[in-house]
Amino acid sequence: MKKFLHLMIIALVGLYFIYSLTSTFLNIKGYNGADFIVLAIILVIVALFEGFLILLYRRTYSTEAVEARKQREANRKREKFDAESKVLGSRVRQQLFNADLCIKVKHTAVLPIAEGAEIFVYRCTDKVIFERAQDTIELDINKVTDILIETDVEIQKSWVSSARGAIAGDNLFGSLGAIIGGRAKEKTSTVIEKYLIFAYEKNDEQKYITLEVTNEPNANLFNSNYYNLSNNERRFTSL
C-alpha cells in the first residue's frame, strides 16, 4: 500500500511538472520577466522534489533496500528471541525447549535445589525439565515409572501405615514420606497441600522428585496418560 501511494505521488508531481512546463510555453507571450523568474523557481522546486521522491523510492523499494530491511528485521527478532529465551518460564523459553506447558511450583525433595525454592517445570514430549536460577535439570521420560498427584493428608496416612508395618518411612515416596510424616504433629493449618510426584529409576533404585503444587491448577496436566507411560519398558520384580 505504501509503495503504491509513493508511486502515485511521484506520478502526480511529474504530471504537475509537465503541466506547468507546457502551460509556460503555451502562454509565453503573456509573461513578463518577473513571471518567468517565478515560474522558473517553481519548476526547479517541483523538479527537485520529483527527483527526491524518485531517489527515496529507489532507496526504499529497491531489491537491495528490501533485502537489507528483511535482514535488519531478522536480526532484531533474533536478538529479541535470544533475550526472552533467557527468561525462565517465558513462552520463548518454552519454544526453545519445544515444551507445550510450563508451571511454577515449589521444590520439595530429590533435586539438587533447596527445599521450598520456586522452580519452573516444562512439559516436553520426551522429557521433563526443571529450572531454577542457573540450574537446568532434565528427566528422560523413558526413566519415569509413574506420575501422580497426592495430598499431604494422603501421604501422611500412607506414611503412618507404612511405619506401623515396620517399613522405613522414607521408602514411601522417598524423602517426601518422611518430610510429610514428620510434619504431621506440627501442622496447624487446615489447607490441604498437593504434591506432584515423578517416580523414576536411577541406578536400579526408585527415586521420587516431588514438587508442592497446591496453587498450580495446571499441575494435573503432567500425568501418565499424557506421556503414555504404559509404553515404557515393563519392570519385573521378585519379592
Secondary structure, DSSP 8 states (H G I E B T S, - for coil): -HHHHHHHHHHHHHHHHHHHHHHHHHTGGG--HHHHHHHHHHHHHHHHHHHHHHHHHHHHHSHHHHHHHHHHHHHHHHHHHHHHTTSTT-HHHHHHHT-SEEEEEEEEESSSS-TT-EEEEEE-SSEEEEEETTEEEEEEGGGEEEEEEEEHHHHHHHHHHHHHTT--GGGTTTHHHHHHHHHTTT-------EEEEEEEEETTEEEEEEEE-TT-GGGGGSSHHHHTGGGS-------
